[in-house]
Amino acid sequence: MALDCLIDPVTERYLRTLPSLMPESLSEFEEEVRSAGFPVSSPEAMELLIFLCTVRQPKRILEIGTCVGFSAVTMATVCPGVQIDTIERNPAMIPDAKKNFARFQKENITLFEGDAAVILPNLSGPYDLIYLDAAKGQYPTYLPECVRLLAEGGIFLTDDVLFRGQVSAGKPDCHRNQTIVNRLDEYLHLLKQDSRLTTTVLPISDGMALSVKRRCTPDEKT
Ligand SMILES: C[S@@+](CC[C@H](N)C(=O)[O-])C[C@H]1O[C@@H](n2cnc3c(N)ncnc32)[C@H](O)[C@@H]1O
């Protein structure tokens, strides 16, 4: 069973009529990327991401899944002075992402070109916020690296964890999505069972897992 949205459409439509947290200066950019059909984060995912950036005021952010740089430019706009590292493997997206970083003068965004599975082990933390929005079938593989790279008290947000209702329904809408559904189910159990994290799963957007890395007690540090 695949759903267009996880919350009922009337509620979603109503929520989208309310004033948004998106910076006014990026409304034209948002219109451009959405009308061009790039797979950028939904308005609900962006609202939560901006809210978390505002609350946490991160100094360093890691994003896995740049696309054309929409969410990275937005985070850089709402967190002035932040350093953002973002990873993208698709050569079709990379030139547009670079153009967008230059267009909005975001010199504080570093684009890592290549597969996150290869790049993540070579990065050094800590990051105050990690936004995982890439190949859903790979999420269980990325998890140990994300936890390693996350600061104590840092926020870890994962998008698309319910995959249009297919994870909660327990079955994919077509045979080739079976692996993704299995991996996302595995990922959610790994997240919830990980004693280093506190995680809640929100049925907004395409399903968002919101985790915070537990702070070590003085005893655990020695
Ligand atoms: C949903 S889009 C990201 C949207 C972006 N966060 C935004 O809102 O502007 C996912 C992106 O992740 C990239 N991606 C998927 N698997 C990846 C991997 N293993 N390593 C790096 N990038 C990957 C895809 O090419 C795609 O551009």
The ligand as an ORCA input file, in Angstrom:
! r2SCAN-3c Opt
* xyz 0 1
  C      15.972     13.097     -1.613
  S      17.378     13.636     -2.426
  C      18.089     14.801     -1.295
  C      17.323     16.085     -1.233
  C      18.016     17.189     -0.468
  N      18.284     16.785      0.894
  C      17.174     18.437     -0.493
  O      16.130     18.462      0.178
  O      17.550     19.399     -1.186
  C      18.460     12.287     -2.214
  C      19.813     12.484     -2.870
  O      20.691     11.513     -2.307
  C      21.590     11.109     -3.313
  N      22.148      9.808     -2.922
  C      21.494      8.625     -2.905
  N      22.324      7.668     -2.482
  C      23.519      8.248     -2.224
  C      24.766      7.750     -1.763
  N      24.941      6.452     -1.496
  N      25.785      8.612     -1.609
  C      25.601      9.941     -1.885
  N      24.440     10.458     -2.329
  C      23.413      9.625     -2.501
  C      20.728     11.050     -4.578
  O      21.514     11.117     -5.739
  C      19.809     12.255     -4.375
  O      20.290     13.391     -5.038
*
